[in-house]
Amino acid sequence: MSDKGSTELHIAQNGGVDPRVASGNIGIKVTVVLGAQWGDEGKGKVVDLLAQDADIVCRCQGGNNAGHTVVVDSVEYDFHILPSGIINPNATSFIGNGAVIHLPGLFEEAEKNLQKGKGLEGWQTRLFISDRAHIVFDFHQAVDGVQEQLRQQQAGKKLGTTKKGIGPVYSSKAARSGLRICDLMSDFQEFSKRFKILALQYATMYPTLQIDIEGELERLKGYAEKIKPMVRDGVHFMYEALHGPPKKILVEGANAALLDIDFGTYPFVTSSNCTVGGVCTGLGMPPRNVGQVYGVVKAYTTRVGIGAFPSEQTNEIGELLQTRGKEVGVTTGRKRRCGWLDLVLVKYAHMLNGFTAIALTKLDILDVLPEIKVGLAYKVDNIVIPHFPANQEVLQNVEVQYHTLPGWNSNTSTARTFLELPENAQKYVRFIEEHLDVPVKWIGVGKSRESMIQLF
């Protein structure tokens, strides 16, 4: 029999699969936690829950523009660039190549949290950083502020950035003029030369910019020594982790689906991919290693800064949600805009991410409402549209079609099982599940770890 004939026979015997196709060890599948709205859904709490028995917790995108709050033993820790899993003394935390790092901000954040409690003791020994991650410089942050001022002067409105230099550093990355951790770890003279060129480019574009080139280089030299033991080749690190002894690997998404640079409410978005695709590109791992994808959904909707918000309630309902939910941004300190749960946008986030289950947070904030509305569809020119609009002007003018559910008028914060929830609260959860066709795995009814009800 010819070689071709024997191969065809093998394929037939193998159920139509060519034996030469690599089917070897795929490796460990990672668990991913992603925001399904505009951020501030309570991802940090879900990550904290899963991080308790995780071996590795990763950040794959964004910088210290993210804000995750974790409460442990009544101590409230705030994380921006550090993975929330840093609180677990037995877990390794990893910041991937898709993230951007402001080194002074990293150490400042660790220091602030160290002063709050014992959760961060020894953090330097359990944090690793990809050598391919880009560095946020002080002038990136200054440029962020200048750009916001210019937008206000020229267009009469700001983007509402966190002024953490995130947009400018990702711009440098895309323009191929950025500097990475590996550059800082290499020849410092060469690094200084490239740093000066980049700084002068920005100084030329923004004449009002004050840049202390020598001062910042001196500080960066100090940080280079501090982070040296933490730096790893990220691709090799992840490959070894995925193909080594069995372990639990958790990926903590920052920001959220509606803030994604491609799929969010552009231009009022962040500068990275906060959907599931960003996990692969931001860590350097194949899609087949993505396992469970958990979407975090707040029981109502909030948004920081400007941009379209179809289900926003600029009335006493919005005020009640803002006050009861203590809706103030962890990173910016700005009041969050509030509105009813919008399942059109959560469904859109599910289309992008393929959620395997959902964590529904802050259900207890709805405890006092006699009735609760849920957005189920958008109308444009009196016609229901089957998709989530890309254009901001269109989204600004959609008419939300609501379904009204009865409230439960009772305290849910002490419930620790699904059956302990009031009947109407249970119905609210089931309604969400049925509409999205995704099971709810956790329900948050308070701030502490104990107040996350697990359903399965």
N, C-alpha and C positions, 0 to 999 in steps of 0.2 A: 504493500500500500504506500502511496506517495506521502511525503511529509504533510502536504495539504490535506490529504484524505484522513490521516491519523489525527490531525488537529481538529478537523470537523467532527470526527467521531468523539473525541474528548469533549468538545463543546456540547454535543448532543447528550452525552452521558452526564454532563455537569448541569443539566437543566438550562442549556442555552447560554451559560457563562463560560467565557474563554478562560482556561486555567492559568493563562499567563497574566490575567488581570490581577493586580496586587490586591489580595484580600487579607494580607498579613495582619499583624497586631495594630488595630486602629488606635488603641490607647484609651486612656481615661476620658470620660465625657465631663465637661465642666458644667456647673450650674450657674445660670445667669439671672441677675436681678436688674430689671429695667423700669424706668418711669414710664407710665402710659399716658400722662397728660402734659402739663407745662412745668413739671418739676415740683418739688416740695410735697411729694405724695407720701413720704415716710419710708423711703427706700432704706435709709440708714438703719431703721429699726428692724426691717426684714432681714437685711444683711447681718445685723448683729445677732439675730436669732439663729441664722444658718451658720454664722462664723464661729459659734460656740464649739462646734465639733468639726470645723473645717481645718485642713492642713495648710492650704494656701488661699489667700484672699487677694484678688487682683483689681487694679484700676486700669482701664484700657483707653480712656479718652478724657478730655477736659483738663482743667487745672484747678486752681483754688477759687474758681468762680462757683464751684459746687458747694453745697452746704448740707451736711448730714449730721443730725443730732442723735446721740445714743445715750440712754439713761441706764446706768449700772449702779446698784446699791445707792440709789437716790442722788448720785452724782451725774450731772448733765455734761457730757463731752460733746464738743463741736468739731467736726472734721471738714476740711475743705479739699486738700490734696492727699492727705493720708487716707489709705483705705480704712473703713470703719473697723475692719478685722484686726487692726493694730492693737485693739483693746484685749484681744485673746493672747495671753502669754505663750500659748502652745502653737500658735499659727504663724506662718511666714506671710508677710505682706509684700506685694509686688506692684510697682508702678511701671506700666508697660510703655512701649514706644509711641503709642497714640496719644499719651498724656503729655502735657506741657508743664514744666516745673519752674516755679520762682523759688530759688534756693533760700533766700532770707525768709520767705513766707512759710516754707516747709519747717524750718527750725523754730520759727516763732510760734507756729501752730502747735508743735510738739511741746514747746516750753509752757504755753498757756494751759494746755491740757494736763501737763505734769503737775502744775500748781493746784489743779482741781481735785485730784485723787491719785490713787496708786495704779490706775489702769494702764498708764503708759510707761511705767518703769521698764528700763531696758529696751526701749523701742528701737534704738539704733542697731541692736543685734538681730532683730527680726524683720527689718525692712530691706528690700532689694529694689534696685532701680535699673531699668533698661538703659543701656548705653546709647540707644537710638532715640531716646526721648529728647525733645527740643527744650531749650532753656528760655524761660521768660526773664528778660532783663528789666531793670528799673525803668529804662527809657521806653520799653514796650507799654508799661503801665502809665507813664506820663503821656505817651502818645494817645492812649485810649481816652484819657480825659480831654486832651486837646481836640481829638476827632469828634467827641460828643458836643463840645462847645461849638465847633464849626457846623455840625449838623443843625444845632439849634439856631445859629445865625443864618444859615443858608436856606434850610428847608422848614424852619420853624418847629421842628420836632426832633427829639433824640431817639436813639435806638433803645436806650435804657440799659446800657451795658453795666457790668459790675465794676468796671475800671480796673480790672485785675490784669490787663494786658493780653487777654486771651485772643481777641480778634487780631491785633497786630502781630502776635507771635505766630499764629497759624498763617497769617499773610506772608510773613518772612519765610515760613516753611514752604508754602506754595510757590513763592518767588525764588526759592532755592538759595536764599541768602542767610537763612537761619543757622544757628549754632546748636550742636547737640551735646549731650553729656559726654559722649566719646571724644569730642573735640577738646573739652575741658580737661579730660583725663590724659590727653596726649601732649603734644609740644605746646607749652603755655605761650611761647613767643609767637607761634603761628596763630594760636587762638586769639591772642591780643591784637594781632594785625587784622584779622577778620572782624573782630569785635569793633575795632576802631572804624573800619570801613562801613559797617552796618550802622553804627552810631552816627557817623557823619552823613550818611544817606538820609536818616531821619531828621537830623538837624537842618539839612538843606530843604527838606520838604516842609518842615514846621519850624520856621525861624524863631518862634517864641520859646522853643524847647530848651530847657537848661539840662545839659548832660555832664555829670562829673565822671568823665571817662577813666582817669587814673584812679580815682577813689573806688569806682565800681570794680575795676579790674583787680585792685588790691583785695577787696572783699571776696571776689570770686576765687582768688587764689587760696584764701582761707577755707572757703566752702569746698573747694576741690579736695583738700586734705581730709575734711570731715566726711565727705561722702565716698571717698575712695573705697573703703571696705564694703560699701553697699552696692557698688556698680557691678552689673553682670551683662554678658551678652544675652539680651532678652530672648532671642529666638532659641538659642541653645538651652537657656534656663527653662523655657516653656516645654521644649521637646523632651528634655530629661524628666520634667515633672509629669508630663502626659504619658510617658512610656516607662517610667520607673515603677517602684512598688505601689500597690493600690493606695490612693489617697483621695480626699475630698477637696476639689478645687472650686472656688467660688469667684465669680466675676461680678464686681459691683459697678453698675452703670451710673454715670453722673448725668445731671440734667434730665432730659426726657424726650420721648418721641416727637412731641410737637415743637421741640426746640432744636431738632436735628437740622443740620445745615442743608441737607437735600430735601427732607420730607416734612420739615417743620413749617410754621407759619412765617415763611421768609418775607421780608428781611429781619423780622423780629425773632431771631433764632440765635443759637450759639454757633461756634465756628468749627464744630466737630460732628462726627456721626455718633449720635447717642442711641441709635437703633442697633439691632443684633449684628448687622454687618460690621459695625465698628469694633466688635469683640475680636473678630478674626484679624482685621487689619491693625488693630491697636495692641494686640499681644503677639502677633506673628504665629498664628495657629490655623489649621484647616477647619472648614465648616463642619466636617464630620465629627469633630471633637466637641461640638456644642450639644449639650444634653437638654436638661430641663431649662425652660425659659419662663421665669416668673415675672408677670407684669404687676406693678404696684399702682393701685387705683385708689384715690381718695374718694370717700363716699359722697363728696360734692366736688366742685371744680374751683381751682384758684389759679391766678396768674399774677406774676410780678411785672411791673412796667407796662409799656403800651403795646398795642397790637390787638387784632380782632379777638373777640371773646363772646361768641354767640349766646351762651347761656348765662352771661353776667347779670347779676341783680344789683342795680344801683338804687337800692331801696332798703327798707328795714330788714328784709331777709338777708341781703348782702352784708349789712352791718352786723346782724346777729351772728352769721357764720364767721365773720372776721373777728368779732369779739370773743365768742365762745371757743373758736378754734385757735385763738391767739395767732392769727395769721400775719406774721411779720417775717420777712426773709432772713434766714440765718446768715447769709453772706452780706446782704445790702442793708438790712434793718428797715427796708421799705415795707409799708403795709401792702398786703396782697389783696388783689381784687377777688371777689368771691361770687359764685353762682351755683346753679343746680348742676347735678351730675349730667354730663353730656355723653351719652353712649355712642353718638355718631363718631366723636373723635376717639373714644376708647376702642371702638370697633376698627377704626382706621389704624390705630396703633397696633392692634392685633393682626391686621392684614400685613403689616410691615415686619412684625416680630415673631408671629406664630406662637403666642403664649400657650404654655402647657397648663398653667394654672394662674390664678390671680390672688393677690393679697389686697383685701379691701380695708383701708385704714380710716380712722377717725369717725367710725359709725356713731359713737357716743355724742358727737357734736350735734347730730340731728335729733337727739332725744326730746327736745322741747317743742318740736314743730308739729302742729296739728295735721298738716298734710305735706307731702313731699313730691316735688315734680322731678321727672327724669326726661331729658331730651332724647327723642328717638329718631328724628328725621329733620332734614333741612329742606325748606322750600325756597326756590328762587323764581320770581315772577309767577308765584302761585302754583309752581310745579315742583313736586318732590324730586330732588336730585339723588342719584344712587351713589354718589361719591363725596369725598371731602374736598372742597374747592382749594386749588393751589393759589389762586389769586386773592390777595388781601382785600381788595375792594369788594369782590364777590362775597367773600366770607363775612365781611363787615355788615353786609346787607341781607344775609340769609334770615329766614324766619324759622325759628325752632318750633318743631311740633312736639309738644310735651304729653307725657302720660302722668296722671296724678295718682299717687298711692297714699293710703291713710298713714298718718304718723303713729307713734306708739306712746308718746307722752309719759315715758317712764325711764328711770335710770338704767343704762346698760353697762355702766363702767365696772360693776362688780361681777358681771357675767364671766364665767370661765369655760363654759361649754356652749355649743350652738343652741341646745335645748333650753338653756337658762335665759336666752334672749327672749324679749316679748314676741308674741306671734307675728305682729306686723313688721317687726325688725327682721325676723326670719323670712317673711314674704318679700321684703325689700331685697335681701341678699339673693333669694331664689329667682326673683324677677331679673336681676342683673345677669345671673348665670345663664338663664334661658335665652335672654336677648343676645348675649355675646357668644353663646355656645362654648363657654370656657368655665370650668369649675372654679369656685372660690375655695382656696385652701386655708387662708387665714383671714380673720376678722380682727381689726384693731379697735379696742374700746377704751384706750387710755395710753398714758405715756410709758409705763414700765414694761419690762420684758414679759411679766406675768399677764399683762392685759392683751396679749395676742392669742386669740382663740384659734386652735388648729382643728380643722374639720376632718382631715384625712392625712 
